[in-house]
């Protein structure tokens, strides 16, 4: 690389990093909407998990028990 290429590369990296920091202000409305949506999603997933988990555990226990009984009867 020659000196001109290095200078152009350095200036372009500096310009991009300056523009990134100059316009990096957070939109409060968008941040509040994203936070509210995340809290709602978390609550929904917790409600679904606590509702479905006992049934899922029961189905797995029945399936495991059935396999154990089949092995015991065939033996």
JORASUL-V953148 format. One record per run of one state. SS is the DSSP state (~ for helix, > for strand, _ for the rest). FROM is the first residue (numbers start at 0). TO is the last residue. If there is no record, write none. Layout:
BEGIN
SS:FROM:TO ; SS:FROM:TO
END
This chain:
BEGIN
_:0:1 ; ~:2:21 ; _:22:26 ; ~:27:73 ; _:74:74
END
